[in-house]
Amino acid sequence: MKHRGSSNRARRQQRKDQAIDRQSLRDKRTHKQQLELIKTRPGESKKEKHRLVAIIKKAYEESKDG
């Protein structure tokens, strides 16, 4: 049986292009900007918050020591 919709080549390409656009916007943000954006979202995003906080703390410690 053929799966309709999800196997459409044009739709897959469109989703891929949209993902690339989202990723490029995400890459332009600083870690602090991303953390602020996460706070506005519904849900907790625990893993992403902890990862960003660790990166920010590490950068702070390096700038403080250097």
Secondary structure as GFF3:
##gff-version 3
##sequence-region A 1 66
A	DSSP	alpha_helix	9	28	.	.	.	ID=ss1
A	DSSP	alpha_helix	31	40	.	.	.	ID=ss2
A	DSSP	alpha_helix	46	65	.	.	.	ID=ss3
###
